[in-house]
Amino acid sequence: MPPITRERVIEQLRTFSMFADVAEDDLATIAGMLNHRVFPKGTFILTQNDRTSVMYLLISGRVKLSVASPEGRELAISYLEAPEHFGEMSATDGQPQAVDVIAMTETEVLALEGKDLAKAIASQPQLAITLIASLSRRVRDLIGRLEDMAFHDATHRVQRVLLNVATASFETRGVPVIEGLTHYEIATLAGTSRETASRVISNLSRDGVVGTKGRRIVVDLFSLRDLVEHPE
């Protein structure tokens, strides 16, 4: 992949809500703090307990956030697609990384050192507000998943995962679509088996709540939200 230009860095920063209102000159200053990196598919970008203090801005590709037990069992926390960010917790609190971050496709990022993130926030305080809002959304999503695990069956959990992913897609791209996630990956997020996830998706497709074509799932957000919020 050819070297990234300063103009493209600024253009990519504009796709992130935290930088949307930053003035052009200030955005150019922040762009000068960033390092462009490309990770091949399957690469560990961050590892759990790593002390790297870097926030990554994901500008292309898809990554998986997960944790692993000493016995090697993996729990998928989330899948992120551009434009998204990760690594911000260690970049702000100096503690070890809480999760593994793995490139699920060839992945392109802009890396911002923790000290430079602090400088950017000092000059642009609104960055802190948007970063907090983004982290709050993720915490709410995790709380919702914990509630589902404790109080709901596998069908409801799969529906919730589909709703959350499709809603995020709608908010960032304007279309409620799930792309690139296999039924197995959906199942891991829902804490169930691939067979169960496939059955739930098939039933939703039969009922017209989702439309499937290969690995692309288009979601009727209103119908699916009604199912999730008002289970029979």
Secondary structure, DSSP 4 states (H G I P E B T S, - for coil): -PPPPHHHHHHHHTTSGGGTTS-HHHHHHHHTT-EEEEE-TT-EEE-TT----EEEEEEESEEEEEEE-TT--EEEEEEEESSEEE-HHHHHH-PPPSSEEEESS-EEEEEEEHHHHHHHHHH-THHHHHHHHHHHHHHHHHHHHHHHHHHS-HHHHHHHHHHHHHHHHHHHHSS-EEES--HHHHHHHHTS-HHHHHHHHHHHHHTTSEEEETTEEEE-HHHHHHHHHS--
